[in-house]
Amino acid sequence: KNNKKNKGLAPYGAESSRSGFVILFAVMLSSIVLALALGVSNIALKEINFSTSAKDANDAFFAADTGAECALYYDRSDNNAFIEDSPISVLNCAGSNINLIGAISPENAFWSFHISGLGSTGRSCARVNVSKDYTTTPTTTTIISKGYSSDDLNSDDTFCTPGPKAVERELEVTY
């Protein structure tokens, strides 16, 4: 007789209790790794969105500042663009010729213009409104410049039409 014990595989019932633990351990370990990977990718996505948003906010602010500075230059210098019977109907700001649109009444006057092709990518623009209140002494001038930055804007958009994802910054100057 052979008294050697069978060194082959364990019977089916004994093997199943051990293999279930291995599967459970593998599923738990892969779940932990997946959760960590999703957490890291979520943080990375938020950082990318934040950096893009900060760049767009800077571009929008500097577009608004460019519009306000252009209006201040033409109002405070000897150009006299924003007066009644002004001979100036085209401004030159940021290297572009810009049409000046105005409406004048006895109590106040209002002008507007748009500057396109601004910002680090050339996709920012500014809408500028200049108003003068003649009912106060001295006359009160208000410049409202709205800067926009977004990938929705075209560099040749002469009307400065922001899309739904545009970032807007506004500057108001009153003197």
PyMOL commands that place a pseudoatom at each C-alpha (Angstrom):
pseudoatom trace, name=CA, resn=LYS, resi=1, chain=A, elem=C, hetatm=0, pos=[0.000, 0.000, 0.000]
pseudoatom trace, name=CA, resn=ASN, resi=2, chain=A, elem=C, hetatm=0, pos=[1.058, 3.506, -0.699]
pseudoatom trace, name=CA, resn=ASN, resi=3, chain=A, elem=C, hetatm=0, pos=[0.740, 5.682, 2.408]
pseudoatom trace, name=CA, resn=LYS, resi=4, chain=A, elem=C, hetatm=0, pos=[1.781, 8.831, 0.633]
pseudoatom trace, name=CA, resn=LYS, resi=5, chain=A, elem=C, hetatm=0, pos=[-0.736, 11.578, 0.755]
pseudoatom trace, name=CA, resn=ASN, resi=6, chain=A, elem=C, hetatm=0, pos=[-2.080, 12.951, -2.483]
pseudoatom trace, name=CA, resn=LYS, resi=7, chain=A, elem=C, hetatm=0, pos=[-0.093, 16.100, -3.195]
pseudoatom trace, name=CA, resn=GLY, resi=8, chain=A, elem=C, hetatm=0, pos=[-2.285, 17.170, -6.073]
pseudoatom trace, name=CA, resn=LEU, resi=9, chain=A, elem=C, hetatm=0, pos=[-4.951, 19.855, -6.039]
pseudoatom trace, name=CA, resn=ALA, resi=10, chain=A, elem=C, hetatm=0, pos=[-7.212, 20.203, -3.074]
pseudoatom trace, name=CA, resn=PRO, resi=11, chain=A, elem=C, hetatm=0, pos=[-10.708, 18.971, -3.414]
pseudoatom trace, name=CA, resn=TYR, resi=12, chain=A, elem=C, hetatm=0, pos=[-13.131, 21.374, -5.072]
pseudoatom trace, name=CA, resn=GLY, resi=13, chain=A, elem=C, hetatm=0, pos=[-14.806, 22.531, -1.863]
pseudoatom trace, name=CA, resn=ALA, resi=14, chain=A, elem=C, hetatm=0, pos=[-11.563, 23.519, -0.135]
pseudoatom trace, name=CA, resn=GLU, resi=15, chain=A, elem=C, hetatm=0, pos=[-10.213, 25.409, -3.196]
pseudoatom trace, name=CA, resn=SER, resi=16, chain=A, elem=C, hetatm=0, pos=[-13.330, 27.577, -3.626]
pseudoatom trace, name=CA, resn=SER, resi=17, chain=A, elem=C, hetatm=0, pos=[-13.093, 29.085, -0.160]
pseudoatom trace, name=CA, resn=ARG, resi=18, chain=A, elem=C, hetatm=0, pos=[-9.517, 30.260, -0.801]
pseudoatom trace, name=CA, resn=SER, resi=19, chain=A, elem=C, hetatm=0, pos=[-10.101, 31.544, -4.348]
pseudoatom trace, name=CA, resn=GLY, resi=20, chain=A, elem=C, hetatm=0, pos=[-13.051, 33.702, -3.271]
pseudoatom trace, name=CA, resn=PHE, resi=21, chain=A, elem=C, hetatm=0, pos=[-10.776, 35.638, -0.951]
pseudoatom trace, name=CA, resn=VAL, resi=22, chain=A, elem=C, hetatm=0, pos=[-8.287, 36.284, -3.760]
pseudoatom trace, name=CA, resn=ILE, resi=23, chain=A, elem=C, hetatm=0, pos=[-11.013, 37.620, -6.060]
pseudoatom trace, name=CA, resn=LEU, resi=24, chain=A, elem=C, hetatm=0, pos=[-12.397, 39.829, -3.282]
pseudoatom trace, name=CA, resn=PHE, resi=25, chain=A, elem=C, hetatm=0, pos=[-8.897, 41.160, -2.555]
pseudoatom trace, name=CA, resn=ALA, resi=26, chain=A, elem=C, hetatm=0, pos=[-8.257, 41.877, -6.263]
pseudoatom trace, name=CA, resn=VAL, resi=27, chain=A, elem=C, hetatm=0, pos=[-11.581, 43.733, -6.643]
pseudoatom trace, name=CA, resn=MET, resi=28, chain=A, elem=C, hetatm=0, pos=[-10.919, 45.805, -3.508]
pseudoatom trace, name=CA, resn=LEU, resi=29, chain=A, elem=C, hetatm=0, pos=[-7.406, 46.690, -4.619]
pseudoatom trace, name=CA, resn=SER, resi=30, chain=A, elem=C, hetatm=0, pos=[-8.508, 47.667, -8.135]
pseudoatom trace, name=CA, resn=SER, resi=31, chain=A, elem=C, hetatm=0, pos=[-11.360, 49.785, -6.670]
pseudoatom trace, name=CA, resn=ILE, resi=32, chain=A, elem=C, hetatm=0, pos=[-8.907, 51.693, -4.490]
pseudoatom trace, name=CA, resn=VAL, resi=33, chain=A, elem=C, hetatm=0, pos=[-6.551, 52.297, -7.438]
pseudoatom trace, name=CA, resn=LEU, resi=34, chain=A, elem=C, hetatm=0, pos=[-9.479, 53.425, -9.630]
pseudoatom trace, name=CA, resn=ALA, resi=35, chain=A, elem=C, hetatm=0, pos=[-10.734, 55.833, -6.938]
pseudoatom trace, name=CA, resn=LEU, resi=36, chain=A, elem=C, hetatm=0, pos=[-7.269, 57.356, -6.593]
pseudoatom trace, name=CA, resn=ALA, resi=37, chain=A, elem=C, hetatm=0, pos=[-6.918, 57.724, -10.370]
pseudoatom trace, name=CA, resn=LEU, resi=38, chain=A, elem=C, hetatm=0, pos=[-10.337, 59.403, -10.661]
pseudoatom trace, name=CA, resn=GLY, resi=39, chain=A, elem=C, hetatm=0, pos=[-9.517, 61.767, -7.788]
pseudoatom trace, name=CA, resn=VAL, resi=40, chain=A, elem=C, hetatm=0, pos=[-6.208, 62.820, -9.328]
pseudoatom trace, name=CA, resn=SER, resi=41, chain=A, elem=C, hetatm=0, pos=[-7.760, 63.308, -12.784]
pseudoatom trace, name=CA, resn=ASN, resi=42, chain=A, elem=C, hetatm=0, pos=[-10.596, 65.392, -11.270]
pseudoatom trace, name=CA, resn=ILE, resi=43, chain=A, elem=C, hetatm=0, pos=[-8.085, 67.677, -9.538]
pseudoatom trace, name=CA, resn=ALA, resi=44, chain=A, elem=C, hetatm=0, pos=[-6.045, 67.982, -12.759]
pseudoatom trace, name=CA, resn=LEU, resi=45, chain=A, elem=C, hetatm=0, pos=[-9.185, 68.910, -14.745]
pseudoatom trace, name=CA, resn=LYS, resi=46, chain=A, elem=C, hetatm=0, pos=[-10.133, 71.594, -12.205]
pseudoatom trace, name=CA, resn=GLU, resi=47, chain=A, elem=C, hetatm=0, pos=[-6.616, 73.048, -12.359]
pseudoatom trace, name=CA, resn=ILE, resi=48, chain=A, elem=C, hetatm=0, pos=[-6.747, 73.198, -16.164]
pseudoatom trace, name=CA, resn=ASN, resi=49, chain=A, elem=C, hetatm=0, pos=[-10.146, 74.929, -16.075]
pseudoatom trace, name=CA, resn=PHE, resi=50, chain=A, elem=C, hetatm=0, pos=[-8.899, 77.386, -13.439]
pseudoatom trace, name=CA, resn=SER, resi=51, chain=A, elem=C, hetatm=0, pos=[-5.787, 78.306, -15.407]
pseudoatom trace, name=CA, resn=THR, resi=52, chain=A, elem=C, hetatm=0, pos=[-7.841, 78.861, -18.568]
pseudoatom trace, name=CA, resn=SER, resi=53, chain=A, elem=C, hetatm=0, pos=[-10.349, 80.948, -16.627]
pseudoatom trace, name=CA, resn=ALA, resi=54, chain=A, elem=C, hetatm=0, pos=[-7.581, 83.095, -15.106]
pseudoatom trace, name=CA, resn=LYS, resi=55, chain=A, elem=C, hetatm=0, pos=[-6.081, 83.741, -18.566]
pseudoatom trace, name=CA, resn=ASP, resi=56, chain=A, elem=C, hetatm=0, pos=[-9.497, 84.684, -19.977]
pseudoatom trace, name=CA, resn=ALA, resi=57, chain=A, elem=C, hetatm=0, pos=[-10.172, 86.969, -16.998]
pseudoatom trace, name=CA, resn=ASN, resi=58, chain=A, elem=C, hetatm=0, pos=[-6.855, 88.767, -17.564]
pseudoatom trace, name=CA, resn=ASP, resi=59, chain=A, elem=C, hetatm=0, pos=[-7.542, 89.132, -21.286]
pseudoatom trace, name=CA, resn=ALA, resi=60, chain=A, elem=C, hetatm=0, pos=[-11.053, 90.476, -20.594]
pseudoatom trace, name=CA, resn=PHE, resi=61, chain=A, elem=C, hetatm=0, pos=[-9.769, 92.957, -18.007]
pseudoatom trace, name=CA, resn=PHE, resi=62, chain=A, elem=C, hetatm=0, pos=[-7.015, 94.255, -20.263]
pseudoatom trace, name=CA, resn=ALA, resi=63, chain=A, elem=C, hetatm=0, pos=[-9.467, 94.538, -23.165]
pseudoatom trace, name=CA, resn=ALA, resi=64, chain=A, elem=C, hetatm=0, pos=[-11.749, 96.665, -20.969]
pseudoatom trace, name=CA, resn=ASP, resi=65, chain=A, elem=C, hetatm=0, pos=[-8.743, 98.731, -19.868]
pseudoatom trace, name=CA, resn=THR, resi=66, chain=A, elem=C, hetatm=0, pos=[-7.673, 99.269, -23.492]
pseudoatom trace, name=CA, resn=GLY, resi=67, chain=A, elem=C, hetatm=0, pos=[-11.170, 100.494, -24.376]
pseudoatom trace, name=CA, resn=ALA, resi=68, chain=A, elem=C, hetatm=0, pos=[-11.309, 102.865, -21.412]
pseudoatom trace, name=CA, resn=GLU, resi=69, chain=A, elem=C, hetatm=0, pos=[-7.826, 104.242, -22.138]
pseudoatom trace, name=CA, resn=CYS, resi=70, chain=A, elem=C, hetatm=0, pos=[-8.717, 104.809, -25.784]
pseudoatom trace, name=CA, resn=ALA, resi=71, chain=A, elem=C, hetatm=0, pos=[-11.838, 106.756, -24.806]
pseudoatom trace, name=CA, resn=LEU, resi=72, chain=A, elem=C, hetatm=0, pos=[-9.907, 108.766, -22.208]
pseudoatom trace, name=CA, resn=TYR, resi=73, chain=A, elem=C, hetatm=0, pos=[-7.199, 109.593, -24.734]
pseudoatom trace, name=CA, resn=TYR, resi=74, chain=A, elem=C, hetatm=0, pos=[-9.663, 110.888, -27.315]
pseudoatom trace, name=CA, resn=ASP, resi=75, chain=A, elem=C, hetatm=0, pos=[-11.727, 112.784, -24.733]
pseudoatom trace, name=CA, resn=ARG, resi=76, chain=A, elem=C, hetatm=0, pos=[-8.937, 114.362, -22.675]
pseudoatom trace, name=CA, resn=SER, resi=77, chain=A, elem=C, hetatm=0, pos=[-6.506, 115.177, -25.503]
pseudoatom trace, name=CA, resn=ASP, resi=78, chain=A, elem=C, hetatm=0, pos=[-6.815, 117.861, -28.153]
pseudoatom trace, name=CA, resn=ASN, resi=79, chain=A, elem=C, hetatm=0, pos=[-8.623, 115.439, -30.477]
pseudoatom trace, name=CA, resn=ASN, resi=80, chain=A, elem=C, hetatm=0, pos=[-12.070, 116.411, -29.133]
pseudoatom trace, name=CA, resn=ALA, resi=81, chain=A, elem=C, hetatm=0, pos=[-13.770, 113.263, -30.366]
pseudoatom trace, name=CA, resn=PHE, resi=82, chain=A, elem=C, hetatm=0, pos=[-16.614, 113.325, -27.867]
pseudoatom trace, name=CA, resn=ILE, resi=83, chain=A, elem=C, hetatm=0, pos=[-18.057, 116.768, -28.378]
pseudoatom trace, name=CA, resn=GLU, resi=84, chain=A, elem=C, hetatm=0, pos=[-21.040, 118.140, -30.219]
pseudoatom trace, name=CA, resn=ASP, resi=85, chain=A, elem=C, hetatm=0, pos=[-20.294, 118.658, -33.927]
pseudoatom trace, name=CA, resn=SER, resi=86, chain=A, elem=C, hetatm=0, pos=[-17.099, 116.623, -33.631]
pseudoatom trace, name=CA, resn=PRO, resi=87, chain=A, elem=C, hetatm=0, pos=[-15.229, 116.258, -36.919]
pseudoatom trace, name=CA, resn=ILE, resi=88, chain=A, elem=C, hetatm=0, pos=[-13.890, 112.881, -35.735]
pseudoatom trace, name=CA, resn=SER, resi=89, chain=A, elem=C, hetatm=0, pos=[-15.954, 109.840, -36.687]
pseudoatom trace, name=CA, resn=VAL, resi=90, chain=A, elem=C, hetatm=0, pos=[-13.103, 107.285, -36.776]
pseudoatom trace, name=CA, resn=LEU, resi=91, chain=A, elem=C, hetatm=0, pos=[-10.804, 106.554, -33.842]
pseudoatom trace, name=CA, resn=ASN, resi=92, chain=A, elem=C, hetatm=0, pos=[-7.470, 104.770, -34.070]
pseudoatom trace, name=CA, resn=CYS, resi=93, chain=A, elem=C, hetatm=0, pos=[-7.022, 102.480, -31.075]
pseudoatom trace, name=CA, resn=ALA, resi=94, chain=A, elem=C, hetatm=0, pos=[-4.856, 99.381, -30.670]
pseudoatom trace, name=CA, resn=GLY, resi=95, chain=A, elem=C, hetatm=0, pos=[-3.689, 99.761, -34.254]
pseudoatom trace, name=CA, resn=SER, resi=96, chain=A, elem=C, hetatm=0, pos=[-7.192, 99.607, -35.730]
pseudoatom trace, name=CA, resn=ASN, resi=97, chain=A, elem=C, hetatm=0, pos=[-9.520, 102.211, -37.191]
pseudoatom trace, name=CA, resn=ILE, resi=98, chain=A, elem=C, hetatm=0, pos=[-12.775, 102.181, -35.247]
pseudoatom trace, name=CA, resn=ASN, resi=99, chain=A, elem=C, hetatm=0, pos=[-16.065, 103.780, -36.256]
pseudoatom trace, name=CA, resn=LEU, resi=100, chain=A, elem=C, hetatm=0, pos=[-17.543, 106.088, -33.655]
pseudoatom trace, name=CA, resn=ILE, resi=101, chain=A, elem=C, hetatm=0, pos=[-21.332, 106.031, -33.292]
pseudoatom trace, name=CA, resn=GLY, resi=102, chain=A, elem=C, hetatm=0, pos=[-22.970, 108.941, -31.480]
pseudoatom trace, name=CA, resn=ALA, resi=103, chain=A, elem=C, hetatm=0, pos=[-26.302, 110.437, -30.457]
pseudoatom trace, name=CA, resn=ILE, resi=104, chain=A, elem=C, hetatm=0, pos=[-26.552, 113.970, -29.084]
pseudoatom trace, name=CA, resn=SER, resi=105, chain=A, elem=C, hetatm=0, pos=[-29.437, 115.761, -27.384]
pseudoatom trace, name=CA, resn=PRO, resi=106, chain=A, elem=C, hetatm=0, pos=[-29.563, 119.076, -25.438]
pseudoatom trace, name=CA, resn=GLU, resi=107, chain=A, elem=C, hetatm=0, pos=[-29.289, 117.267, -22.079]
pseudoatom trace, name=CA, resn=ASN, resi=108, chain=A, elem=C, hetatm=0, pos=[-26.738, 114.578, -22.854]
pseudoatom trace, name=CA, resn=ALA, resi=109, chain=A, elem=C, hetatm=0, pos=[-24.615, 112.935, -25.488]
pseudoatom trace, name=CA, resn=PHE, resi=110, chain=A, elem=C, hetatm=0, pos=[-23.776, 109.303, -26.032]
pseudoatom trace, name=CA, resn=TRP, resi=111, chain=A, elem=C, hetatm=0, pos=[-21.082, 107.613, -28.135]
pseudoatom trace, name=CA, resn=SER, resi=112, chain=A, elem=C, hetatm=0, pos=[-20.089, 103.971, -28.531]
pseudoatom trace, name=CA, resn=PHE, resi=113, chain=A, elem=C, hetatm=0, pos=[-17.412, 101.965, -30.281]
pseudoatom trace, name=CA, resn=HIS, resi=114, chain=A, elem=C, hetatm=0, pos=[-15.957, 98.446, -30.352]
pseudoatom trace, name=CA, resn=ILE, resi=115, chain=A, elem=C, hetatm=0, pos=[-12.339, 97.304, -30.378]
pseudoatom trace, name=CA, resn=SER, resi=116, chain=A, elem=C, hetatm=0, pos=[-11.591, 93.753, -31.601]
pseudoatom trace, name=CA, resn=GLY, resi=117, chain=A, elem=C, hetatm=0, pos=[-8.513, 91.583, -31.898]
pseudoatom trace, name=CA, resn=LEU, resi=118, chain=A, elem=C, hetatm=0, pos=[-7.235, 92.201, -28.366]
pseudoatom trace, name=CA, resn=GLY, resi=119, chain=A, elem=C, hetatm=0, pos=[-5.724, 89.845, -25.794]
pseudoatom trace, name=CA, resn=SER, resi=120, chain=A, elem=C, hetatm=0, pos=[-3.011, 87.208, -25.875]
pseudoatom trace, name=CA, resn=THR, resi=121, chain=A, elem=C, hetatm=0, pos=[-4.804, 85.200, -28.574]
pseudoatom trace, name=CA, resn=GLY, resi=122, chain=A, elem=C, hetatm=0, pos=[-6.416, 88.108, -30.422]
pseudoatom trace, name=CA, resn=ARG, resi=123, chain=A, elem=C, hetatm=0, pos=[-9.863, 86.830, -29.459]
pseudoatom trace, name=CA, resn=SER, resi=124, chain=A, elem=C, hetatm=0, pos=[-10.692, 89.503, -26.893]
pseudoatom trace, name=CA, resn=CYS, resi=125, chain=A, elem=C, hetatm=0, pos=[-12.627, 92.677, -27.549]
pseudoatom trace, name=CA, resn=ALA, resi=126, chain=A, elem=C, hetatm=0, pos=[-14.093, 95.705, -25.808]
pseudoatom trace, name=CA, resn=ARG, resi=127, chain=A, elem=C, hetatm=0, pos=[-17.407, 97.547, -26.049]
pseudoatom trace, name=CA, resn=VAL, resi=128, chain=A, elem=C, hetatm=0, pos=[-17.070, 101.142, -24.946]
pseudoatom trace, name=CA, resn=ASN, resi=129, chain=A, elem=C, hetatm=0, pos=[-19.823, 103.660, -24.167]
pseudoatom trace, name=CA, resn=VAL, resi=130, chain=A, elem=C, hetatm=0, pos=[-19.058, 107.323, -23.491]
pseudoatom trace, name=CA, resn=SER, resi=131, chain=A, elem=C, hetatm=0, pos=[-21.792, 109.567, -22.154]
pseudoatom trace, name=CA, resn=LYS, resi=132, chain=A, elem=C, hetatm=0, pos=[-21.787, 113.236, -21.203]
pseudoatom trace, name=CA, resn=ASP, resi=133, chain=A, elem=C, hetatm=0, pos=[-24.368, 114.798, -18.927]
pseudoatom trace, name=CA, resn=TYR, resi=134, chain=A, elem=C, hetatm=0, pos=[-24.742, 118.490, -19.790]
pseudoatom trace, name=CA, resn=THR, resi=135, chain=A, elem=C, hetatm=0, pos=[-27.260, 119.137, -16.989]
pseudoatom trace, name=CA, resn=THR, resi=136, chain=A, elem=C, hetatm=0, pos=[-24.477, 119.192, -14.371]
pseudoatom trace, name=CA, resn=THR, resi=137, chain=A, elem=C, hetatm=0, pos=[-21.822, 121.873, -13.950]
pseudoatom trace, name=CA, resn=PRO, resi=138, chain=A, elem=C, hetatm=0, pos=[-19.170, 120.974, -14.878]
pseudoatom trace, name=CA, resn=THR, resi=139, chain=A, elem=C, hetatm=0, pos=[-20.267, 118.423, -17.457]
pseudoatom trace, name=CA, resn=THR, resi=140, chain=A, elem=C, hetatm=0, pos=[-20.034, 114.847, -16.149]
pseudoatom trace, name=CA, resn=THR, resi=141, chain=A, elem=C, hetatm=0, pos=[-18.436, 112.282, -18.427]
pseudoatom trace, name=CA, resn=THR, resi=142, chain=A, elem=C, hetatm=0, pos=[-18.891, 108.557, -17.849]
pseudoatom trace, name=CA, resn=ILE, resi=143, chain=A, elem=C, hetatm=0, pos=[-16.955, 105.880, -19.715]
pseudoatom trace, name=CA, resn=ILE, resi=144, chain=A, elem=C, hetatm=0, pos=[-18.129, 102.290, -19.419]
pseudoatom trace, name=CA, resn=SER, resi=145, chain=A, elem=C, hetatm=0, pos=[-15.811, 99.776, -21.029]
pseudoatom trace, name=CA, resn=LYS, resi=146, chain=A, elem=C, hetatm=0, pos=[-16.763, 96.093, -21.107]
pseudoatom trace, name=CA, resn=GLY, resi=147, chain=A, elem=C, hetatm=0, pos=[-14.018, 93.654, -22.043]
pseudoatom trace, name=CA, resn=TYR, resi=148, chain=A, elem=C, hetatm=0, pos=[-14.750, 90.126, -23.254]
pseudoatom trace, name=CA, resn=SER, resi=149, chain=A, elem=C, hetatm=0, pos=[-12.495, 87.124, -23.719]
pseudoatom trace, name=CA, resn=SER, resi=150, chain=A, elem=C, hetatm=0, pos=[-13.515, 83.732, -25.003]
pseudoatom trace, name=CA, resn=ASP, resi=151, chain=A, elem=C, hetatm=0, pos=[-12.795, 81.154, -27.651]
pseudoatom trace, name=CA, resn=ASP, resi=152, chain=A, elem=C, hetatm=0, pos=[-16.326, 81.942, -28.908]
pseudoatom trace, name=CA, resn=LEU, resi=153, chain=A, elem=C, hetatm=0, pos=[-15.140, 85.333, -30.196]
pseudoatom trace, name=CA, resn=ASN, resi=154, chain=A, elem=C, hetatm=0, pos=[-13.701, 85.575, -33.677]
pseudoatom trace, name=CA, resn=SER, resi=155, chain=A, elem=C, hetatm=0, pos=[-10.657, 87.772, -34.159]
pseudoatom trace, name=CA, resn=ASP, resi=156, chain=A, elem=C, hetatm=0, pos=[-12.482, 89.623, -36.956]
pseudoatom trace, name=CA, resn=ASP, resi=157, chain=A, elem=C, hetatm=0, pos=[-15.677, 90.177, -34.935]
pseudoatom trace, name=CA, resn=THR, resi=158, chain=A, elem=C, hetatm=0, pos=[-16.152, 93.924, -35.370]
pseudoatom trace, name=CA, resn=PHE, resi=159, chain=A, elem=C, hetatm=0, pos=[-19.277, 93.965, -33.204]
pseudoatom trace, name=CA, resn=CYS, resi=160, chain=A, elem=C, hetatm=0, pos=[-17.662, 92.271, -30.195]
pseudoatom trace, name=CA, resn=THR, resi=161, chain=A, elem=C, hetatm=0, pos=[-20.368, 89.644, -29.794]
pseudoatom trace, name=CA, resn=PRO, resi=162, chain=A, elem=C, hetatm=0, pos=[-19.606, 87.431, -26.778]
pseudoatom trace, name=CA, resn=GLY, resi=163, chain=A, elem=C, hetatm=0, pos=[-20.658, 83.795, -26.730]
pseudoatom trace, name=CA, resn=PRO, resi=164, chain=A, elem=C, hetatm=0, pos=[-22.135, 81.890, -23.794]
pseudoatom trace, name=CA, resn=LYS, resi=165, chain=A, elem=C, hetatm=0, pos=[-18.686, 81.003, -22.405]
pseudoatom trace, name=CA, resn=ALA, resi=166, chain=A, elem=C, hetatm=0, pos=[-17.248, 84.524, -22.629]
pseudoatom trace, name=CA, resn=VAL, resi=167, chain=A, elem=C, hetatm=0, pos=[-15.583, 86.086, -19.600]
pseudoatom trace, name=CA, resn=GLU, resi=168, chain=A, elem=C, hetatm=0, pos=[-16.637, 89.709, -19.039]
pseudoatom trace, name=CA, resn=ARG, resi=169, chain=A, elem=C, hetatm=0, pos=[-14.901, 92.448, -17.072]
pseudoatom trace, name=CA, resn=GLU, resi=170, chain=A, elem=C, hetatm=0, pos=[-16.181, 96.028, -16.820]
pseudoatom trace, name=CA, resn=LEU, resi=171, chain=A, elem=C, hetatm=0, pos=[-14.470, 99.282, -15.978]
pseudoatom trace, name=CA, resn=GLU, resi=172, chain=A, elem=C, hetatm=0, pos=[-16.353, 102.511, -15.291]
pseudoatom trace, name=CA, resn=VAL, resi=173, chain=A, elem=C, hetatm=0, pos=[-14.664, 105.894, -15.235]
pseudoatom trace, name=CA, resn=THR, resi=174, chain=A, elem=C, hetatm=0, pos=[-16.560, 109.038, -14.208]
pseudoatom trace, name=CA, resn=TYR, resi=175, chain=A, elem=C, hetatm=0, pos=[-15.096, 112.515, -14.141]
for i in range(1, 175): cmd.bond("trace and resi %d" % i, "trace and resi %d" % (i + 1))
show_as sticks, trace
zoom trace
